[in-house]
């Protein structure tokens, strides 16, 4: 039954994506919209009027929802592998300084802005406001990275490697946001947190992720050289290794940014064997066709539109003010670079979308008994509804207007 349900969901999502593309909107918005329409929260509205069999056929089934987190993670791993297989050493040398700044300055400025605004406008304590702030402050690699890869493939901003700058910074941004969120959450539920130790953990996590990812990538390449197998099998092995690597982070053996390490695997393979990297990238591009649908549909399914009503106009104002803080952070990060004002405006817009982290951790404060947990969840959902469409549409139109195209 789940297989049939999956087929129906994918078919409807493809239809939504096609309709959105026809009206000049990013197809991923159609997929997110399909997820909202077919998700469990929409299903509840029809439970009294439709038979269970029909509900299970049309709406996303409970079995599929249970796998939602794992499927989203698998899709995110695929897109980060693709990103790693497309970033070489020369590109990193060109964008390195700005990418480092973009990885933490915008997110931290947005977070600090949201702490102050949340405390003043929502009457939250500073600790609870910090929990809220660093849930919202994380950008969405799931939305940003695929669009940057598409722009790269079409030659947009290639001369200055602007799409690569964005995807590299966005991939690290979440490490800071999630780590700081964890500290505020611990304080909110009465646990003591060593703040200095926490901030030391961030660079260690990044370094461990890159070093171990590079090591895994090197070992994977040596394995490929020893064992002559088809590229399709190499892709399967790459995915298994990346999933195992991602699982290492959840075991908490050492602090490690696993998603960054997965990109490092692709980077090492590209540096050591460019021809193999290109062949693997082509295979992953084909897998992404289905993975993209699942990722964005399941992000949409995590959105409870009715919860957003709890946040109201004040919620919209808070998220907007937070984005102003993030935008200032992007300008500061790129000040003194060779980017023109129009290109910096594109970078500001590209750093707007939120979805992945908010869908994954937005409900955690509520489940752990934080007094303002329901409000925090509503704000997290609202941030997805506002910024994912705004950012996706903005990226599409500002890329066309503000970025140069190089073949």
PADRENFI-197035 format. One record per residue (C-alpha): residue in three letters; chain; x, y, z; residue number from 1. Coordinates in steps of 0.1 Angstrom, whole numbers, padded with zeros to 4 digits. Example, Ala and Ser with C-alpha at 12.3 -4.5 7.8 and 13.67 -1.06 7.14 Angstrom:
> ALA:A:0123:-0045:0078:1
> SER:A:0137:-0011:0071:2
***
This chain:
> UNK:A:0000:0000:0000:1
> UNK:A:0028:0024:0008:2
> UNK:A:0044:0019:-0026:3
> UNK:A:0011:0028:-0043:4
> UNK:A:0007:0058:-0020:5
> UNK:A:0043:0069:-0029:6
> UNK:A:0036:0066:-0066:7
> UNK:A:0004:0088:-0063:8
> UNK:A:0023:0114:-0041:9
> UNK:A:0052:0116:-0066:10
> UNK:A:0028:0119:-0096:11
> UNK:A:0008:0147:-0079:12
> UNK:A:0041:0165:-0069:13
> UNK:A:0053:0163:-0105:14
> UNK:A:0021:0178:-0117:15
> UNK:A:0023:0207:-0091:16
> UNK:A:0059:0213:-0101:17
> UNK:A:0049:0215:-0138:18
> UNK:A:0021:0239:-0131:19
> UNK:A:0045:0262:-0110:20
> UNK:A:0071:0261:-0138:21
> UNK:A:0045:0271:-0164:22
> UNK:A:0037:0302:-0144:23
> UNK:A:0074:0310:-0141:24
> UNK:A:0078:0300:-0105:25
> UNK:A:0105:0276:-0092:26
> UNK:A:0093:0239:-0095:27
> UNK:A:0104:0232:-0060:28
> UNK:A:0077:0255:-0047:29
> UNK:A:0051:0233:-0064:30
> UNK:A:0066:0202:-0047:31
> UNK:A:0064:0219:-0013:32
> UNK:A:0028:0230:-0020:33
> UNK:A:0020:0194:-0029:34
> UNK:A:0035:0183:0004:35
> UNK:A:0013:0208:0023:36
> UNK:A:-0018:0198:0004:37
> UNK:A:-0012:0160:0008:38
> UNK:A:0003:0161:0043:39
> UNK:A:-0011:0148:0076:40
> UNK:A:-0024:0182:0087:41
> UNK:A:-0045:0186:0055:42
> UNK:A:-0056:0150:0059:43
> UNK:A:-0072:0157:0093:44
> UNK:A:-0096:0181:0076:45
> UNK:A:-0111:0153:0055:46
> UNK:A:-0110:0123:0079:47
> UNK:A:-0147:0127:0088:48
> UNK:A:-0159:0128:0052:49
> UNK:A:-0137:0104:0033:50
> UNK:A:-0131:0066:0038:51
> UNK:A:-0098:0055:0054:52
> UNK:A:-0089:0036:0021:53
> UNK:A:-0094:0067:0000:54
> UNK:A:-0074:0088:0026:55
> UNK:A:-0045:0064:0025:56
> UNK:A:-0045:0065:-0013:57
> UNK:A:-0046:0103:-0018:58
> UNK:A:-0028:0117:0012:59
> UNK:A:0007:0109:0024:60
> UNK:A:0004:0077:0044:61
> UNK:A:0014:0074:0081:62
> UNK:A:0041:0048:0071:63
> UNK:A:0056:0073:0047:64
> UNK:A:0055:0101:0073:65
> UNK:A:0074:0078:0098:66
> UNK:A:0102:0075:0072:67
> UNK:A:0100:0112:0064:68
> UNK:A:0131:0123:0085:69
> UNK:A:0153:0095:0070:70
> UNK:A:0141:0102:0034:71
> UNK:A:0148:0139:0038:72
> UNK:A:0183:0131:0052:73
> UNK:A:0190:0107:0023:74
> UNK:A:0180:0134:-0003:75
> UNK:A:0201:0160:0015:76
> UNK:A:0231:0136:0014:77
> UNK:A:0226:0132:-0024:78
> UNK:A:0226:0169:-0030:79
> UNK:A:0257:0175:-0008:80
> UNK:A:0275:0148:-0026:81
> UNK:A:0267:0165:-0059:82
> UNK:A:0279:0198:-0045:83
> UNK:A:0312:0182:-0033:84
> UNK:A:0318:0166:-0067:85
> UNK:A:0316:0201:-0083:86
> UNK:A:0340:0221:-0061:87
> UNK:A:0377:0220:-0069:88
> UNK:A:0407:0234:-0051:89
> UNK:A:0410:0265:-0074:90
> UNK:A:0374:0274:-0067:91
> UNK:A:0379:0271:-0030:92
> UNK:A:0410:0292:-0031:93
> UNK:A:0390:0319:-0049:94
> UNK:A:0360:0320:-0025:95
> UNK:A:0377:0307:0007:96
> UNK:A:0378:0339:0028:97
> UNK:A:0343:0351:0019:98
> UNK:A:0328:0316:0023:99
> UNK:A:0342:0314:0059:100
> UNK:A:0326:0348:0067:101
> UNK:A:0293:0338:0051:102
> UNK:A:0293:0306:0071:103
> UNK:A:0288:0323:0105:104
> UNK:A:0284:0361:0103:105
> UNK:A:0249:0363:0087:106
> UNK:A:0235:0335:0109:107
> UNK:A:0249:0349:0142:108
> UNK:A:0237:0384:0134:109
> UNK:A:0202:0372:0125:110
> UNK:A:0202:0351:0157:111
> UNK:A:0212:0380:0180:112
> UNK:A:0186:0402:0163:113
> UNK:A:0159:0376:0168:114
> UNK:A:0168:0372:0205:115
> UNK:A:0163:0409:0212:116
> UNK:A:0132:0412:0191:117
> UNK:A:0116:0380:0204:118
> UNK:A:0122:0391:0240:119
> UNK:A:0107:0425:0233:120
> UNK:A:0077:0416:0211:121
> UNK:A:0068:0382:0224:122
> UNK:A:0077:0387:0260:123
> UNK:A:0099:0356:0260:124
> UNK:A:0128:0352:0284:125
> UNK:A:0162:0357:0268:126
> UNK:A:0168:0319:0270:127
> UNK:A:0135:0310:0253:128
> UNK:A:0141:0338:0228:129
> UNK:A:0175:0322:0221:130
> UNK:A:0159:0288:0214:131
> UNK:A:0135:0305:0190:132
> UNK:A:0162:0327:0174:133
> UNK:A:0186:0299:0165:134
> UNK:A:0159:0276:0151:135
> UNK:A:0149:0304:0127:136
> UNK:A:0184:0316:0120:137
> UNK:A:0195:0284:0101:138
> UNK:A:0193:0287:0063:139
> UNK:A:0182:0257:0043:140
> UNK:A:0208:0238:0023:141
> UNK:A:0180:0217:0009:142
> UNK:A:0165:0247:-0008:143
> UNK:A:0197:0267:-0016:144
> UNK:A:0222:0240:-0027:145
> UNK:A:0201:0225:-0056:146
> UNK:A:0194:0260:-0070:147
> UNK:A:0231:0270:-0068:148
> UNK:A:0241:0238:-0086:149
> UNK:A:0216:0246:-0113:150
> UNK:A:0230:0281:-0116:151
> UNK:A:0265:0267:-0118:152
> UNK:A:0255:0243:-0146:153
> UNK:A:0241:0272:-0166:154
> UNK:A:0271:0294:-0161:155
> UNK:A:0256:0321:-0138:156
> UNK:A:0282:0339:-0117:157
> UNK:A:0309:0315:-0129:158
> UNK:A:0337:0340:-0132:159
> UNK:A:0335:0349:-0095:160
> UNK:A:0321:0315:-0084:161
> UNK:A:0292:0331:-0067:162
> UNK:A:0269:0300:-0066:163
> UNK:A:0297:0280:-0050:164
> UNK:A:0303:0307:-0025:165
> UNK:A:0266:0305:-0014:166
> UNK:A:0264:0267:-0012:167
> UNK:A:0297:0265:0007:168
> UNK:A:0286:0291:0032:169
> UNK:A:0251:0277:0036:170
> UNK:A:0264:0242:0043:171
> UNK:A:0283:0254:0073:172
> UNK:A:0258:0280:0085:173
> UNK:A:0236:0252:0100:174
> UNK:A:0265:0239:0122:175
> UNK:A:0266:0272:0141:176
> UNK:A:0228:0276:0144:177
> UNK:A:0221:0241:0156:178
> UNK:A:0249:0241:0181:179
> UNK:A:0239:0274:0196:180
> UNK:A:0202:0263:0196:181
> UNK:A:0213:0232:0216:182
> UNK:A:0229:0254:0242:183
> UNK:A:0199:0276:0247:184
> UNK:A:0176:0245:0247:185
> UNK:A:0197:0230:0275:186
> UNK:A:0194:0262:0296:187
> UNK:A:0156:0264:0289:188
> UNK:A:0150:0229:0304:189
> UNK:A:0172:0236:0334:190
> UNK:A:0205:0220:0324:191
> UNK:A:0238:0239:0329:192
> UNK:A:0258:0246:0297:193
> UNK:A:0295:0256:0295:194
> UNK:A:0292:0284:0269:195
> UNK:A:0330:0286:0263:196
> UNK:A:0331:0248:0258:197
> UNK:A:0301:0251:0234:198
> UNK:A:0318:0277:0212:199
> UNK:A:0350:0257:0211:200
> UNK:A:0329:0227:0199:201
> UNK:A:0319:0246:0167:202
> UNK:A:0353:0249:0150:203
> UNK:A:0362:0214:0162:204
> UNK:A:0330:0200:0146:205
> UNK:A:0338:0217:0113:206
> UNK:A:0375:0206:0113:207
> UNK:A:0366:0170:0123:208
> UNK:A:0339:0168:0096:209
> UNK:A:0363:0181:0069:210
> UNK:A:0392:0159:0079:211
> UNK:A:0373:0127:0084:212
> UNK:A:0353:0133:0052:213
> UNK:A:0384:0138:0032:214
> UNK:A:0399:0106:0047:215
> UNK:A:0367:0087:0039:216
> UNK:A:0368:0101:0004:217
> UNK:A:0405:0091:-0001:218
> UNK:A:0397:0055:0011:219
> UNK:A:0367:0053:-0011:220
> UNK:A:0388:0064:-0041:221
> UNK:A:0414:0037:-0033:222
> UNK:A:0386:0011:-0030:223
> UNK:A:0373:0021:-0065:224
> UNK:A:0408:0018:-0079:225
> UNK:A:0413:-0017:-0065:226
> UNK:A:0379:-0030:-0074:227
> UNK:A:0368:-0024:-0110:228
> UNK:A:0331:-0021:-0109:229
> UNK:A:0304:-0003:-0128:230
> UNK:A:0298:0034:-0120:231
> UNK:A:0262:0025:-0108:232
> UNK:A:0277:0003:-0081:233
> UNK:A:0302:0030:-0072:234
> UNK:A:0273:0054:-0066:235
> UNK:A:0256:0028:-0043:236
> UNK:A:0288:0023:-0023:237
> UNK:A:0293:0061:-0021:238
> UNK:A:0257:0065:-0007:239
> UNK:A:0262:0038:0018:240
> UNK:A:0295:0053:0030:241
> UNK:A:0279:0088:0032:242
> UNK:A:0249:0074:0052:243
> UNK:A:0273:0056:0076:244
> UNK:A:0293:0088:0080:245
> UNK:A:0262:0108:0087:246
> UNK:A:0252:0082:0113:247
> UNK:A:0286:0087:0131:248
> UNK:A:0276:0122:0140:249
> UNK:A:0244:0110:0157:250
> UNK:A:0264:0086:0178:251
> UNK:A:0281:0116:0195:252
> UNK:A:0315:0099:0197:253
> UNK:A:0332:0131:0187:254
> UNK:A:0318:0165:0176:255
> UNK:A:0315:0163:0138:256
> UNK:A:0298:0183:0111:257
> UNK:A:0289:0152:0090:258
> UNK:A:0271:0170:0061:259
> UNK:A:0302:0191:0056:260
> UNK:A:0323:0159:0056:261
> UNK:A:0301:0144:0029:262
> UNK:A:0309:0174:0007:263
> UNK:A:0346:0168:0015:264
> UNK:A:0344:0132:0002:265
> UNK:A:0332:0145:-0032:266
> UNK:A:0359:0172:-0032:267
> UNK:A:0387:0147:-0026:268
> UNK:A:0374:0124:-0054:269
> UNK:A:0372:0154:-0078:270
> UNK:A:0408:0165:-0069:271
> UNK:A:0423:0130:-0073:272
> UNK:A:0403:0117:-0103:273
> UNK:A:0384:0143:-0122:274
> UNK:A:0371:0119:-0149:275
> UNK:A:0356:0096:-0122:276
> UNK:A:0340:0125:-0104:277
> UNK:A:0323:0137:-0135:278
> UNK:A:0309:0102:-0142:279
> UNK:A:0296:0099:-0106:280
> UNK:A:0281:0134:-0107:281
> UNK:A:0261:0124:-0138:282
> UNK:A:0247:0093:-0120:283
> UNK:A:0238:0114:-0089:284
> UNK:A:0221:0139:-0111:285
> UNK:A:0197:0112:-0123:286
> UNK:A:0190:0100:-0087:287
> UNK:A:0183:0135:-0077:288
> UNK:A:0153:0137:-0100:289
> UNK:A:0134:0114:-0076:290
> UNK:A:0152:0125:-0044:291
> UNK:A:0143:0162:-0051:292
> UNK:A:0106:0154:-0052:293
> UNK:A:0107:0134:-0020:294
> UNK:A:0127:0160:-0002:295
> UNK:A:0105:0190:-0009:296
> UNK:A:0072:0171:-0007:297
> UNK:A:0082:0159:0028:298
> UNK:A:0093:0193:0038:299
> UNK:A:0059:0206:0028:300
> UNK:A:0042:0177:0047:301
> UNK:A:0059:0189:0079:302
> UNK:A:0042:0223:0076:303
> UNK:A:0010:0227:0097:304
> UNK:A:-0006:0258:0083:305
> UNK:A:-0031:0261:0111:306
> UNK:A:-0003:0265:0136:307
> UNK:A:0009:0296:0118:308
> UNK:A:-0022:0315:0129:309
> UNK:A:-0008:0314:0165:310
> UNK:A:0021:0336:0153:311
> UNK:A:0001:0361:0134:312
> UNK:A:0013:0395:0122:313
> UNK:A:0038:0399:0150:314
> UNK:A:0054:0366:0138:315
> UNK:A:0058:0379:0103:316
> UNK:A:0073:0412:0116:317
> UNK:A:0098:0392:0138:318
> UNK:A:0109:0370:0109:319
> UNK:A:0113:0400:0086:320
> UNK:A:0134:0419:0112:321
> UNK:A:0156:0388:0116:322
> UNK:A:0161:0387:0078:323
> UNK:A:0173:0423:0080:324
> UNK:A:0199:0412:0105:325
> UNK:A:0209:0384:0082:326
> UNK:A:0211:0407:0052:327
> UNK:A:0234:0431:0071:328
> UNK:A:0256:0400:0079:329
> UNK:A:0259:0391:0042:330
> UNK:A:0269:0427:0033:331
> UNK:A:0295:0427:0061:332
> UNK:A:0308:0393:0050:333
> UNK:A:0313:0404:0014:334
> UNK:A:0325:0439:0021:335
> UNK:A:0359:0444:0004:336
> UNK:A:0354:0415:-0020:337
> UNK:A:0354:0419:-0058:338
> UNK:A:0316:0414:-0060:339
> UNK:A:0295:0443:-0074:340
> UNK:A:0265:0456:-0055:341
> UNK:A:0241:0437:-0077:342
> UNK:A:0259:0405:-0070:343
> UNK:A:0259:0411:-0033:344
> UNK:A:0221:0417:-0035:345
> UNK:A:0218:0383:-0052:346
> UNK:A:0238:0368:-0022:347
> UNK:A:0215:0385:0003:348
> UNK:A:0184:0370:-0015:349
> UNK:A:0200:0336:-0018:350
> UNK:A:0205:0335:0020:351
> UNK:A:0168:0339:0027:352
> UNK:A:0153:0304:0024:353
> UNK:A:0146:0283:0055:354
> UNK:A:0130:0249:0056:355
> UNK:A:0152:0219:0065:356
> UNK:A:0163:0227:0101:357
> UNK:A:0130:0244:0110:358
> UNK:A:0111:0213:0099:359
> UNK:A:0135:0190:0117:360
> UNK:A:0138:0207:0151:361
> UNK:A:0110:0232:0153:362
> UNK:A:0089:0209:0175:363
> UNK:A:0117:0198:0198:364
> UNK:A:0112:0226:0224:365
> UNK:A:0075:0217:0227:366
> UNK:A:0082:0180:0231:367
> UNK:A:0108:0188:0259:368
> UNK:A:0084:0210:0279:369
> UNK:A:0098:0245:0271:370
> UNK:A:0069:0268:0282:371
> UNK:A:0068:0287:0249:372
> UNK:A:0072:0255:0228:373
> UNK:A:0040:0259:0210:374
> UNK:A:0048:0295:0200:375
> UNK:A:0083:0285:0189:376
> UNK:A:0069:0257:0167:377
> UNK:A:0044:0282:0151:378
> UNK:A:0073:0306:0144:379
> UNK:A:0094:0278:0129:380
> UNK:A:0065:0268:0106:381
> UNK:A:0058:0304:0097:382
> UNK:A:0095:0310:0087:383
> UNK:A:0093:0281:0062:384
> UNK:A:0060:0294:0047:385
> UNK:A:0074:0329:0043:386
> UNK:A:0111:0324:0034:387
> UNK:A:0111:0292:0013:388
> UNK:A:0089:0307:-0015:389
> UNK:A:0103:0342:-0011:390
> UNK:A:0139:0329:-0013:391
> UNK:A:0133:0305:-0042:392
> UNK:A:0115:0331:-0063:393
> UNK:A:0140:0357:-0054:394
> UNK:A:0170:0335:-0064:395
> UNK:A:0154:0328:-0098:396
> UNK:A:0147:0365:-0106:397
> UNK:A:0178:0381:-0091:398
> UNK:A:0201:0355:-0108:399
> UNK:A:0186:0365:-0142:400
> UNK:A:0190:0402:-0135:401
> UNK:A:0222:0405:-0114:402
> UNK:A:0245:0377:-0124:403
> UNK:A:0267:0374:-0155:404
> UNK:A:0266:0342:-0175:405
> UNK:A:0298:0326:-0185:406
> UNK:A:0300:0294:-0206:407
***
